[in-house]
Amino acid sequence: MRENVLILVVVAAVVIVVALIELATAALPILIVVLLVPPEERPALAALIAAADSSRRLRLWPALRVAVAARRAARSTAEPPMVAELFVSQR
């Protein structure tokens, strides 16, 4: 009888852990976008993630690598402001 209860407790614990992991993997990308991405960049990031991953579950690291590469490419093509423009804008 005692062994049956122990087996039941172990199985229940495994099911709870798996359920919590599934919830965390579903909620983590949403939390990252809401908390860390500026509002004006959210639509672009959402489109990028959707294009990078078409499966049911988000593959977080490949999507983040693509997002970082796109951000670096966008920043490298943007022209840095001139020193005189910075000086004028601070007055």
MDTraj code that builds the backbone (N, CA, C; nanometers):
import mdtraj as md
import numpy as np

residues = "MET ARG GLU ASN VAL LEU ILE LEU VAL VAL VAL ALA ALA VAL VAL ILE VAL VAL ALA LEU ILE GLU LEU ALA THR ALA ALA LEU PRO ILE LEU ILE VAL VAL LEU LEU VAL PRO PRO GLU GLU ARG PRO ALA LEU ALA ALA LEU ILE ALA ALA ALA ASP SER SER ARG ARG LEU ARG LEU TRP PRO ALA LEU ARG VAL ALA VAL ALA ALA ARG ARG ALA ALA ARG SER THR ALA GLU PRO PRO MET VAL ALA GLU LEU PHE VAL SER GLN ARG".split()
xyz = np.array([
    [0.0821, -0.1196, 0.0000],
    [0.0000, 0.0000, 0.0000],
    [0.0865, 0.1260, 0.0000],
    [0.1907, 0.1242, 0.0807],
    [0.2796, 0.2392, 0.0911],
    [0.3532, 0.2637, -0.0400],
    [0.3890, 0.1573, -0.1085],
    [0.4603, 0.1709, -0.2363],
    [0.3700, 0.2316, -0.3427],
    [0.2404, 0.1959, -0.3391],
    [0.1464, 0.2519, -0.4363],
    [0.1303, 0.4026, -0.4182],
    [0.1278, 0.4465, -0.2943],
    [0.1159, 0.5896, -0.2662],
    [0.2422, 0.6620, -0.3117],
    [0.3575, 0.6023, -0.2882],
    [0.4836, 0.6632, -0.3297],
    [0.4900, 0.6746, -0.4818],
    [0.4484, 0.5715, -0.5529],
    [0.4468, 0.5759, -0.6989],
    [0.3510, 0.6843, -0.7473],
    [0.2346, 0.6939, -0.6845],
    [0.1367, 0.7962, -0.7214],
    [0.1929, 0.9372, -0.6998],
    [0.2625, 0.9580, -0.5894],
    [0.3217, 1.0889, -0.5597],
    [0.4299, 1.1222, -0.6618],
    [0.5124, 1.0254, -0.6981],
    [0.6199, 1.0494, -0.7954],
    [0.5602, 1.0829, -0.9324],
    [0.4604, 1.0073, -0.9747],
    [0.3972, 1.0337, -1.1041],
    [0.3311, 1.1712, -1.1044],
    [0.2628, 1.2064, -0.9973],
    [0.1997, 1.3384, -0.9878],
    [0.3043, 1.4494, -0.9926],
    [0.4164, 1.4296, -0.9253],
    [0.5229, 1.5305, -0.9264],
    [0.5802, 1.5476, -1.0666],
    [0.5998, 1.4387, -1.1380],
    [0.6526, 1.4471, -1.2744],
    [0.5534, 1.5194, -1.3652],
    [0.4265, 1.4887, -1.3522],
    [0.3243, 1.5550, -1.4335],
    [0.3207, 1.7045, -1.4035],
    [0.3293, 1.7421, -1.2786],
    [0.3284, 1.8843, -1.2408],
    [0.4512, 1.9559, -1.2962],
    [0.5681, 1.8929, -1.2872],
    [0.6910, 1.9546, -1.3391],
    [0.6812, 1.9737, -1.4899],
    [0.6335, 1.8727, -1.5611],
    [0.6202, 1.8833, -1.7069],
    [0.5205, 1.9943, -1.7425],
    [0.4098, 2.0025, -1.6710],
    [0.3113, 2.1066, -1.6975],
    [0.3694, 2.2456, -1.6726],
    [0.4467, 2.2619, -1.5659],
    [0.5083, 2.3921, -1.5369],
    [0.6112, 2.4301, -1.6426],
    [0.6875, 2.3326, -1.6897],
    [0.7858, 2.3601, -1.7953],
    [0.7154, 2.4021, -1.9236],
    [0.6067, 2.3345, -1.9580],
    [0.5311, 2.3712, -2.0783],
    [0.4734, 2.5128, -2.0660],
    [0.4220, 2.5469, -1.9500],
    [0.3698, 2.6827, -1.9297],
    [0.4805, 2.7870, -1.9402],
    [0.5952, 2.7556, -1.8838],
    [0.7074, 2.8504, -1.8895],
    [0.7553, 2.8699, -2.0330],
    [0.7644, 2.7616, -2.1115],
    [0.8103, 2.7768, -2.2497],
    [0.7089, 2.8515, -2.3352],
    [0.5828, 2.8434, -2.2995],
    [0.4813, 2.9179, -2.3742],
    [0.4807, 3.0654, -2.3347],
    [0.5056, 3.0959, -2.2082],
    [0.4959, 3.2329, -2.1597],
    [0.6255, 3.3127, -2.1727],
    [0.7387, 3.2470, -2.1764],
    [0.8675, 3.3176, -2.1779],
    [0.8832, 3.4121, -2.2972],
    [0.8548, 3.3712, -2.4196],
    [0.8699, 3.4666, -2.5311],
    [0.7789, 3.5887, -2.5178],
    [0.6580, 3.5673, -2.4696],
    [0.5661, 3.6803, -2.4522],
    [0.6193, 3.7761, -2.3461],
    [0.6691, 3.7214, -2.2359],
    [0.7247, 3.8070, -2.1307],
    [0.8459, 3.8843, -2.1800],
    [0.9315, 3.8197, -2.2584],
    [1.0496, 3.8884, -2.3117],
    [1.0063, 4.0048, -2.3997],
    [0.9103, 3.9810, -2.4876],
    [0.8656, 4.0871, -2.5787],
    [0.8010, 4.2013, -2.5017],
    [0.7146, 4.1689, -2.4066],
    [0.6426, 4.2737, -2.3337],
    [0.7361, 4.3531, -2.2433],
    [0.8296, 4.2868, -2.1783],
    [0.9138, 4.3553, -2.0805],
    [1.0396, 4.4193, -2.1387],
    [1.0970, 4.3613, -2.2427],
    [1.2282, 4.4065, -2.2868],
    [1.2321, 4.4777, -2.4219],
    [1.1290, 4.4615, -2.5035],
    [1.1315, 4.5203, -2.6370],
    [1.0529, 4.6512, -2.6344],
    [1.1116, 4.7584, -2.6848],
    [1.0395, 4.8864, -2.6899],
    [0.9130, 4.8733, -2.7751],
    [0.8072, 4.9445, -2.7395],
    [0.6790, 4.9305, -2.8104],
    [0.6879, 4.9534, -2.9617],
    [0.7724, 5.0445, -3.0048],
    [0.7806, 5.0724, -3.1480],
    [0.8495, 4.9607, -3.2268],
    [0.9231, 4.8724, -3.1585],
    [0.9918, 4.7629, -3.2267],
    [0.9178, 4.6299, -3.2165],
    [0.8087, 4.6240, -3.1420],
    [0.7363, 4.4981, -3.1226],
    [0.6776, 4.4397, -3.2500],
    [0.6140, 4.5202, -3.3367],
    [0.5600, 4.4592, -3.4591],
    [0.6685, 4.3972, -3.5477],
    [0.7822, 4.4641, -3.5581],
    [0.8909, 4.4100, -3.6399],
    [0.9454, 4.2807, -3.5800],
    [0.9592, 4.2781, -3.4484],
    [1.0079, 4.1561, -3.3839],
    [0.9073, 4.0430, -3.3974],
    [0.7790, 4.0740, -3.3856],
    [0.6765, 3.9699, -3.4017],
    [0.6799, 3.9116, -3.5425],
    [0.6959, 3.9964, -3.6427],
    [0.7048, 3.9474, -3.7802],
    [0.8309, 3.8644, -3.8012],
    [0.9394, 3.9073, -3.7409],
    [1.0654, 3.8339, -3.7534],
    [1.0562, 3.6971, -3.6877],
    [0.9972, 3.6905, -3.5696],
    [0.9825, 3.5623, -3.5003],
    [0.8892, 3.4713, -3.5786],
    [0.7824, 3.5263, -3.6323],
    [0.6896, 3.4454, -3.7107],
    [0.7562, 3.3913, -3.8363],
    [0.8417, 3.4714, -3.8978],
    [0.9108, 3.4257, -4.0180],
    [1.0195, 3.3241, -3.9851],
    [1.0810, 3.3385, -3.8704],
    [1.1919, 3.2490, -3.8335],
    [1.1432, 3.1145, -3.7840],
    [1.0201, 3.1070, -3.7358],
    [0.9715, 2.9820, -3.6781],
    [0.8260, 2.9615, -3.7163],
    [0.8009, 2.8592, -3.7955],
    [0.6632, 2.8325, -3.8365],
    [0.6038, 2.7135, -3.7624],
    [0.6774, 2.6546, -3.6693],
    [0.6243, 2.5406, -3.5958],
    [0.5329, 2.5876, -3.4834],
    [0.4662, 2.4923, -3.4189],
    [0.3714, 2.5257, -3.3124],
    [0.4425, 2.5877, -3.1932],
    [0.5553, 2.5349, -3.1560],
    [0.6281, 2.5838, -3.0398],
    [0.7436, 2.6742, -3.0852],
    [0.7596, 2.7837, -3.0171],
    [0.8650, 2.8788, -3.0517],
    [1.0014, 2.8208, -3.0178],
    [1.0895, 2.8263, -3.1131],
    [1.2286, 2.7888, -3.0888],
    [1.3008, 2.9185, -3.0540],
    [1.3206, 2.9413, -2.9251],
    [1.3617, 3.0727, -2.8755],
    [1.4998, 3.1146, -2.9242],
    [1.6008, 3.0298, -2.9090],
    [1.7367, 3.0728, -2.9402],
    [1.7581, 3.1016, -3.0881],
    [1.7110, 3.0182, -3.1801],
    [1.7270, 3.0558, -3.3214],
    [1.6560, 3.1872, -3.3550],
    [1.5386, 3.2084, -3.2978],
    [1.4652, 3.3328, -3.3244],
    [1.5414, 3.4528, -3.2693],
    [1.5996, 3.4378, -3.1516],
    [1.6758, 3.5493, -3.0945],
    [1.8026, 3.5774, -3.1750],
    [1.8679, 3.4718, -3.2247],
    [1.9872, 3.4937, -3.3083],
    [1.9504, 3.5694, -3.4362],
    [1.8378, 3.5331, -3.4969],
    [1.7930, 3.6031, -3.6174],
    [1.7596, 3.7480, -3.5839],
    [1.6930, 3.7701, -3.4706],
    [1.6572, 3.9062, -3.4301],
    [1.7817, 3.9910, -3.4050],
    [1.8807, 3.9337, -3.3392],
    [2.0049, 4.0084, -3.3123],
    [2.0771, 4.0390, -3.4426],
    [2.0826, 3.9425, -3.5343],
    [2.1481, 3.9666, -3.6631],
    [2.0766, 4.0764, -3.7414],
    [1.9434, 4.0761, -3.7391],
    [1.8674, 4.1799, -3.8089],
    [1.8897, 4.3165, -3.7445],
    [1.8946, 4.3185, -3.6128],
    [1.9166, 4.4456, -3.5418],
    [2.0562, 4.5014, -3.5721],
    [2.1555, 4.4128, -3.5724],
    [2.2919, 4.4582, -3.6042],
    [2.3009, 4.5090, -3.7467],
    [2.2332, 4.4408, -3.8386],
    [2.2348, 4.4855, -3.9781],
    [2.1674, 4.6218, -3.9909],
    [2.0569, 4.6405, -3.9195],
    [1.9873, 4.7690, -3.9252],
    [2.0717, 4.8801, -3.8640],
    [2.1416, 4.8482, -3.7569],
    [2.2245, 4.9514, -3.6919],
    [2.3480, 4.9833, -3.7748],
    [2.4024, 4.8839, -3.8455],
    [2.5233, 4.9100, -3.9237],
    [2.4924, 4.9915, -4.0488],
    [2.3696, 4.9808, -4.1005],
    [2.3351, 5.0590, -4.2185],
    [2.2878, 5.1989, -4.1824],
    [2.2455, 5.2187, -4.0582],
    [2.2012, 5.3518, -4.0157],
    [2.3227, 5.4431, -4.0022],
    [2.3059, 5.5632, -4.0473],
    [2.4159, 5.6571, -4.0411],
    [2.4221, 5.7192, -3.9018],
    [2.5377, 5.7187, -3.8389],
    [2.5470, 5.7809, -3.7063],
    [2.5298, 5.9320, -3.7181],
    [2.4719, 5.9950, -3.6161],
    [2.4522, 6.1404, -3.6224],
    [2.5863, 6.2137, -3.6208],
    [2.5873, 6.3259, -3.6862],
    [2.7080, 6.4077, -3.6895],
    [2.7281, 6.4720, -3.5527],
    [2.8522, 6.4991, -3.5180],
    [2.8837, 6.5603, -3.3898],
    [2.8166, 6.6964, -3.3770],
    [2.8131, 6.7704, -3.4848],
    [2.7499, 6.9031, -3.4811],
    [2.6008, 6.8899, -3.4547],
    [2.5359, 6.7871, -3.5107],
    [2.3936, 6.7682, -3.4854],
    [2.3686, 6.7346, -3.3389],
    [2.4554, 6.6556, -3.2791],
    [2.4414, 6.6229, -3.1376],
    [2.4562, 6.7490, -3.0530],
    [2.5532, 6.8310, -3.0888],
    [2.5777, 6.9537, -3.0119],
    [2.4587, 7.0473, -3.0214],
    [2.4005, 7.0618, -3.1393],
    [2.2864, 7.1515, -3.1598],
    [2.1646, 7.0988, -3.0873],
    [2.1432, 6.9679, -3.0885],
    [2.0246, 6.9117, -3.0253],
    [2.0305, 6.9181, -2.8744],
    [2.1491, 6.9340, -2.8162],
    [2.1608, 6.9410, -2.6719],
    [2.1377, 7.0820, -2.6190],
    [2.1392, 7.1817, -2.7042],
    [2.1196, 7.3206, -2.6601],
    [1.9790, 7.3518, -2.6315],
])
top = md.Topology()
chain = top.add_chain()
for i, resn in enumerate(residues, 1):
    res = top.add_residue(resn, chain, resSeq=i)
    for name in ("N", "CA", "C"):
        top.add_atom(name, md.element.get_by_symbol(name[0]), res)
traj = md.Trajectory(xyz[None], top)
